[in-house]
Amino acid sequence: MAFELPKLGYAYDALEPHIDARTMEIHHSKHHQGYTNNLNNAIAGTDLEGKSIDDILGNLDMNNSAVRNNGGGFYNHSLFWEVMNPEDRGYLSGDLKDAIEAAYGSKDEFIQAFSNAAGTRFGSGWAWLCVHKGGKVEICSTPNQDNPLMPGVSCGGTPILGLDVWEHAYYLNYQNRRPDYIKAFFNVVNWNEMEKRYAEAK
């Protein structure tokens, strides 16, 4: 069965003023749709057809650029929409709070370290918070549409937070001010979703 563009759980304007409606609409309906279509075309008629996106990326031939770029783009954006929420975001608590404090000292220090990873990613890419088996968390970043599920990429583990730092994610509203966009992102982070993903991943 072909992959489908996931529906958003909120309206395009729901994250304003932090992320504007026009950027959300273009990002979701054009960019993410494009990755979805191209992924389906890349796996059609191959042994990857019918497999889950996690299975495809976890066993990826890294020389297969069509699946690498578009499979990454499909997965990364699917996570990105879900780790933001306009209203029911919760707060950092429980086992995830303990893991973040063990690794980074405090929530503020974690946000600073994550923001640094996103801000210093040269060119286009993503910043991630990943969970290793056993529950340890780690921040890393990847270029382009790579992600930590792919063999040998960055910190490994299961991503539970991803921030898109491609210019198309923020340029209409923030122009070249990537640090402002990164700061705004933490106003809409869905801690409830992260905690659920942490429990599943550890």
N, C-alpha and C positions, 0 to 999 in steps of 0.2 A: 504494500500500500504506500502510495506517495506521501511524502511529508507535506503538511499544510501549514500555512502561516497561522501562528497562534493568535487568538483574539486577545485584546487587552482587557484587563479587569477594571478599567476606568476609561473615562473620556480623554481625548487628545489634550484638552485644556485643563485636565484635573491636577496636573503637577505645576501649574503656573503659580507664582512668578518664577519658580526655580528652573523649570524647563518649559519652554513656550510651546503652544499648541501647534504652530506651523512646523517647527522642528520635529515634534512628535509624529505628526501626520506623515511628513516626508520620510522620516527615519523608519517608521513601521511599515507604511503602505508601499513605499518605493524600495528602499534599501533592503529591508528584511525580506520583502516579497521577492526581490531579485535573487538574494541568496537562496531562498527556498526553491524557486524555479530552477536555478542553475544546479543546485544539489540534485534535484530529481532528474534532471537531464544527465548529470554526470554518473549516476548510479544505475540508470535505466539499462536493463539487459545484462547487468553484471551480477556477481555473487553478493554484492552489497545490498541489492534490492531486497526490501522486506526486513532488513536488520534495524535495530534501534540506533538512534544517533549516538548514544553512549558506546555501543558496541563498535560502530563504524569508526569513531574517533579513537577509541582505546586500542584498536588494532590497525591503525591507519598506516598505509604505505606513504611515508612522508614525501615521496617523490611524485605522488599523485596530486598535483597542484590543484586540479579542479575540485576534488573532494576535500582536500585540505582547506582551501580558501572558502569554499561555499558551505561545506559541512561545519567548519568553524564559525562562519558567519551566521548560520542557522542556529546553532546551539548557543553561541554567545549572546545573541540578541534575545533568544527565548528566556535565558536566565535574567538578562538585564531588565526586561519589563517586569518580571515577577519580584525582583528585589527592590522595587520602588512601589510606594503606595501613598496616595494623597491623604488618607485619613487614619486607617487602622494599622499603624506602624509598630505599636508596642514600644518596648525599650530593651536595652541590653540587659539580660538577666540569665540566671540559671547556669547550666553547664557551659554555655557559650561565653558568658561573662567570665567565668572562671578560667576558661582556656585562653581568652584574649588577654586577661590580666597576667596569666602565667607567662605568656609569650612577650607581651609588650608593656606590662606594668599597670596601665590604666586605659580606660576608653579613650581619653584625650590623646594619649601617646600612640594608641593604635590608629586613630584617625590621622594623626600627623604622619605616621609611617606609611599608611596606605596612600595618603595624599602625595607624599614624596614619590612613591612608586609610580603613581599616575602622572604626576607633574614632570618627572624626569624621563618618561618613556619617549625616546626620540621618534619623531614622525608619528605614524598611526599605530594604534595597538590598544591594549587593555591592561588594567590593573585588577588583581585578584586577591581574595582571601580564600585559601584552600585548607581543607581538613585532611590530615593523614589518619590512617587506621590507628585507633587508640585515642584519638581526639586532639592531638596537637594541631595547632593552626599556624599558617605561614602566609605571609604576604609576598607576592611576586608580580611581575608584569611580563607580557608577551608582545611580540610585534604582530602587526597585521591582524589576521583573524585566528592566529594560533591560540590554543588554550591548554591548560595543564592536564587535560585528559589525554592529550596526544603523546605518543612515545617520545621520551627524552626531552620534553619541552618544560623548561623552567622548573618550578618547585614540585610539580606532580601533585598528587592528591586530588580531592574532589572540590571543585569551586563552589562556594556558597555565596560569594559576593563578587560581582564583576562590574567594572566601570569602563564604558566605551570612551576612549580618548581620541578616536578619529575626529577630524574636524567637522564632519557632517553631523556629529552628535551635538555640537554646541555653537557652530560658527554664526548662525543667524542671529543669535541673542548675545553671545559673548565675544564674537570675533576672535581675536588671538589671545583672549584672556582665559586661558585654560585653568589657571589656579582659581579664578572666580567660579567657573563651572564646577570644578571639583568640590569647592566649599559648599556650593548650592546643593549638590547631590546628597550631601549628608542631611539635608532638611527633609528628604523624601525616602531615605533608606528604610526598608521594611524589615525591622529587627525580628518580627514574628516569623517571617518567611526564612530568614537566616537561621533562626533557632531550630525551626523544623528541619531544614536541610542539614544542619550540624548534627542533629540527633540521628538522622538517616545515614550520614556519611561516616561517622566515627566508628 
